[in-house]
Amino acid sequence: MKKAIIIGATSGIGNELAKLLVNNNYRVGITGRRTGLLADLKQVKPDSFIVRTFDITETQTTVQNLEELTKELGGLDLLFISSGTGDLNDHLDFSVEKSTIDTNVTGFTCVADWAFNYFENQKHGHLVAITSVAGLRGSRQAPAYNATKAYQINYLESLRQKAKHLRFPILVTDIRPGFVKTNMAKGEGQFWVATVEKAAKQIFIAIRNKRKVAYITHRWRLVAILLQNIPRAVFDRF
Ligand SMILES: NC(=O)c1ccc[n+]([C@@H]2O[C@H](COP(=O)([O-])OP(=O)(O)OC[C@H]3O[C@@H](n4cnc5c(N)ncnc54)[C@H](OP(=O)(O)O)[C@@H]3O)[C@@H](O)[C@H]2O)c1
């Protein structure tokens, strides 16, 4: 039986992927800040889930929790970072930007580094994180969200390069959704919105196929290509 940890399993994509993993013979450590929602998820298959409540912005307790949870699971093959936050912030309220940076940069880095070092020690493992198509360009509506997602994309690329140099089978997968129907899908003019079920299924296949980068749903790759090719002078007018 394989062992996985999901950071951010209380709701949305992480919650759905947790159910898919246990249905595919994984034992899963589920985490997040909302204990009640983790307890509800455990009810689905009590023997397959281990619950841990923690906030990834509190980095010292995060590391301690990851170590204890891994011990309880009896090892670790896959760590999936689904935690994330961000909000529309037209007036540049610094508290909104700070909480986005604390979670998507500080917390994310703490978890990713711990996982990579753990996998380096055991000489194998798979780190998967959800970034976003939003990380490919800036946004006047949500500057910190797009900027922190760009950070995550680059950080994962760095870890993939590091793994290649180590020559161990350590895999790093960057999942880039467009819109998925959860509380995180904010703003007007949304299109190609995937259900969480469809998103989780495509993510599971990307993990199984050891993909380096996967767009969710697949056609968001087209938007990514478009975004990356819009000239700056045009993009600035959006
Ligand atoms: N939905 C979309 O359209 C979309 C598009 C592109 C990318 N994404 C990304 O997909 C990921 C999953 O989001 P989602 O759409 O599934 O939304 P969600 O339902 O809001 O899930 C976010 C998860 O992150 C956890 N989380 C947030 N802050 C945390 C913290 N400080 N410590 C620990 N856990 C924390 C939440 O758990 P607690 O609140 O219980 O802590 C929750 O389980 C995010 O990284 C998001 O940026 C989503």
The ligand as a Gaussian input file, in Angstrom:
#p B3LYP/6-31G(d) Opt

LIG

0 1
 N      -10.439000      26.576000      -7.852000
 C       -9.783000      27.137000      -8.842000
 O      -10.376000      27.692000      -9.799000
 C       -8.272000      27.097000      -8.845000
 C       -7.601000      27.498000     -10.017000
 C       -6.214000      27.465000     -10.049000
 C       -5.512000      27.026000      -8.935000
 N       -6.185000      26.658000      -7.809000
 C       -5.402000      26.231000      -6.650000
 O       -5.851000      24.959000      -6.225000
 C       -5.486000      24.772000      -4.860000
 C       -6.668000      24.148000      -4.111000
 O       -7.696000      25.112000      -4.022000
 P       -9.242000      24.742000      -4.160000
 O       -9.723000      25.336000      -5.408000
 O       -9.441000      23.299000      -3.909000
 O       -9.858000      25.661000      -2.991000
 P      -10.237000      25.350000      -1.460000
 O      -11.419000      24.464000      -1.408000
 O      -10.344000      26.702000      -0.831000
 O       -8.986000      24.548000      -0.883000
 C       -7.887000      25.187000      -0.305000
 C       -7.289000      24.259000       0.730000
 O       -6.121000      24.912000       1.253000
 C       -6.129000      24.762000       2.662000
 N       -5.378000      25.865000       3.273000
 C       -5.480000      27.175000       2.999000
 N       -4.657000      27.880000       3.789000
 C       -4.023000      26.979000       4.586000
 C       -3.068000      27.086000       5.632000
 N       -2.577000      28.267000       6.029000
 N       -2.628000      25.961000       6.230000
 C       -3.113000      24.736000       5.837000
 N       -4.016000      24.579000       4.865000
 C       -4.479000      25.691000       4.253000
 C       -7.608000      24.820000       3.038000
 O       -7.809000      24.167000       4.274000
 P       -8.183000      24.942000       5.644000
 O       -8.942000      26.179000       5.273000
 O       -8.987000      23.948000       6.395000
 O       -6.880000      25.220000       6.276000
 C       -8.224000      24.008000       1.906000
 O       -8.225000      22.636000       2.214000
 C       -5.039000      26.138000      -4.348000
 O       -3.624000      26.176000      -4.306000
 C       -5.536000      27.100000      -5.409000
 O       -4.748000      28.259000      -5.496000
 C       -7.555000      26.671000      -7.737000

